[in-house]
Amino acid sequence: MITSVSVQLLRRLPKRTALSVAEIGSYRGVNAMFLLARRPRLRLTMVDPWAATPHYSEKGGAIGREMADDADGIYREAMLRTEFAGGRRTVLRMTSLEAARWVPDGEFDMVFLDGDHTYKAVHKDLPAWLPKVKPGGLLCGHDFRNDPPTFGVRSAVLRFAALNGLEVKRAKRTSCWFIKV
C-alpha cells in the first residue's frame, strides 16, 4: 500500500533521527500508517475533523461523498491502520485551523498539508502552519497541479510563497510541493 506521496515524504526525512511530523488531512490513515511503519522514531500528529463539512459534501468528489456517508467509520479505519504506533501518534480530531491554534510554534520537522484543497482553505492553512515548522524543516503538501475547478492548492501556495519570499519545489512524478523553512 505504498503511495508515491509517502515515498516523496520519506525521501526528505532524515533516516536515523527522532522526528516530529504533522499530517493535516489524514483521511483513512494510509499515508500515516506508511510513515509510522517506515520511521520507527517518528512521532506523527494526525489532524482531521473526520466529519462531513460543506466542502466535502459539495465539492469533495468521492472523498466528500464517503465522508458525508461514514465519517466515523473512516476515522475508525485511520485509527486501526495506525494503532500499531499508538504511542507515537497524536490524533487531533478537529479542523486544521483549530489544531494550529493548539500546537506550539516550532513543534514539527515537517508539516504535510493535505486537507481542504480549496484556495480559501489553503490560503488560511499556510500562514497558520508555517510557524509550527522548525527552522530547516519542511512545509509541504499534496495536489499541486493545475488547479481544477474545486482545487486551489497551486494558486494558494504560489501566492503565499511569492508574498513571503519562499521557494517552492516540486517532487518529480507526483503532485507534492515543498518549502524549506
N, C-alpha and C positions, 0 to 999 in steps of 0.2 A: 504494500500500500504506500510505496514511496511516491511522493509527488515532486514535480520539478521545483515547486516553491520551497519545499522543505530542503531540498538539495542546495538551492541557492543560498538559503539562510545559513545552513551548516558550513558552507564554504567560507563564510565571512565571520564565523565564530571561532575563537581560539580553541584548540582541542584539549589542552591539559590544565585549564584553569576553571575555577568556580565562576559561573556566570549567572547573571540575573536578566531575564528576558520577559517582556510583556507582549502578549498577543491580544490585540484588540479585534475582536470578532473571531471567536473560537468555533462557532457552529457545532459540528459533530465531533470535534476533537481529533481529527485525523492528523493535522499538522502538529498539534500539541503532543500527541502520542509519539510521533516520529522524533521530534526534538528531544523529548524526555528520554526516549529509548536510546538514542544515539549519543547523548551527552549526559552521563550519569552525575556530573557535578553541576548541572544546570538547574536553576530554580526558575520556574515559569509562573507568571501571573496571567491567568486566563480571564479576559474581560469580555462579557457578552450579556445582554439583558435576557437572552433566551426567552423572548416574548414577541408576540405579533405587534409590530409597530406600523404606523401608516405607511412608512417607506416600504417595509417588507410586503405589506398587504397589497399596495397599489403598484409598486414598481419593482419588486424583488424577484420577479420571474418565478422559476421553480423553487428557489430557496424561500422566497416570500410565501408562496403557497404552502410549502411544508411547514414553515414556522407558524403561519396562521392556523394550520390544522393541528399541529402537535408540538408546540414549543417545549412543553415539559418532557416529552419523550425524547426530543433532540438533546435537551440538557442532560437527561439521564444517560443517553448514549455517549456524550462527551465525557461524563464523569466515569463511566465504565471503561472507556478507552484509556483514560489516564490514571485510573485507580492504582495501578502498579507503582506509581510515583507520587502517591498521595502526600507524602511528607515533603515533597519538593515542588508541589504546586499550590498556588493560592487561587481561589476562584472568587471572582467578583461578579456576581450576577446583577449587573447594573449597566447603565449606558456608559459609553466611552467618556463623556464629559463628567458624569458623576464620579467615575473611577479616577479620572485625572485630578479631581479636587481632593481625593482621598489619599493618593500616593505622594510621598515626598519627592521633591526635586532631586535629580542626580541619582535616582534609585536603580536605573537599568543600564546594562551594557548595550541592549538593543530593544527598541520598541518597533513592533511589526503591526502596521495599520491595515486591517482587512475587514473593517466593519461596514458601516453605511457608506456606500460608494457615491452618493450624490455630491455635487460640488459644494453645496451648503454645509454638509456634514464634514467633509474632508477639510474644507476651509476652516472649520472650527477645531477639528482634531489636531491639525498640525501645530498650531501655537500652544494648544493645551498639553501636548505630549513632548514637544521638543525639550522643555526644561527638565523632563523626567529622565533624559538620557545623560549618562556620564560623559565628561569630555573624552573624546576619542571613540565614543560609541556610535551606534548607528540608529537613525530614524529611517524606517523603510516601510514598504508596503507592497501591495499587490494590485493588479489590474490597471497598470499604467500603460495605456494604449490609446489609440484614437478614441476619444470619448463617444460611446454610443449615446442615444437619447437619454437613457436613465443613469448614466455614469458621469462623474465629474472629476475623477481621480487625477488624470493627467493635467487638466486645466488648473486645478487647485494646487497641485504640487509644483508645477512650473511657476505659477504666480507667486506662491509663498517663497520659493527659492530665490526668485528674482528680487523680490522685495527685501529679502534678508541676506543677500549676498552669499547664498549657499549653492553648492554644485550638486546636481542630481546625476547619478549614474544609473544606467540600466543594466540588468543582467541579460546576457545573451540567451536567446531562445526561450525566454519567459517574459512575463509582463511585470516582473519585480523591479522596483526602484529603490535606490539607496542614497542617503545623505549622511556623510560623516560629520559628526558634531565636533 
